[in-house]
Amino acid sequence: MKRGDLKKILPHREPMLLLDEAEVIDGVAHGRITITGDEFFVQGHFPGNPVVPGVILCEMLAQNCCVLMGDGLSGQENVTPFYTSLDKVRFKHPVRPGDTVELTCQITRHRGPFYFASGEARVGDVLCVTAEMSFALMPAE
């Protein structure tokens, strides 16, 4: 699905919608975003040596995980996914303008409104970040 379809599932909007496209194959979310260098998060990080901040890479993973929770997000009115934990995050390689980030995430377990997931981000064959995450689907205020 492209950005228009993602907006039907995700509550995020520009400039915080951080996926260009995503699809679910056999319970695994495969997301993609190409970093152009025009994004707000690389403008000052770092001048002359632009790098995507680690927290933004984690947010990309989170949004990709939300694609897996799509039925729960679109099936419940006024529900917002919130990070509840971010564990075992490892940054292995920087992501720079011109890179296409390939994200893969899967839900490892689910209990009530809580979802637990693992994910990774790669540029080509190069592993850039891995993480374990959890989320809660909470009623919007």
C-alpha positions, 0 to 999 in steps of 0.5 A: 500500500502507498501513502494514501492507503497508509493514511487509512490505517495510521494516525500519522501525517506529514511531516511525521508519516515516515513510510512511503509504502508497506505491505504485510506478507505472511504476518511480516510488515515490509515497509520502505522509505527513501530518504531525500535529504529534504526531511526536517530531521536531517536538516541540522543533523549534521550539517555537511554530514547528514544522518537520519537520527536514531529516534527517527529510525525507531519511529519508522519501525514503530509505524511499520509495526502499526501496519500489522495492527491495522485491523485494530487501528481501523476497526476501533474508532478514536484509538491511537497506538502509543509506544510502551517500550523500546528495548534492545535497540542496536544501531549498526550503520548510519542511514543517509540521504539517498538511502532507501530504508527497508523495514521488516517487523513482526508481532511476537505476542499480543495481550489485550491492548498491548502488542509486542514486536521485533523489527529491523531496518536495512539499506540494501544488505546492510543492517542499520538498526534492530529493536524490540518494541511494545505498543498499546492501543489507547482511546484518543482523548 
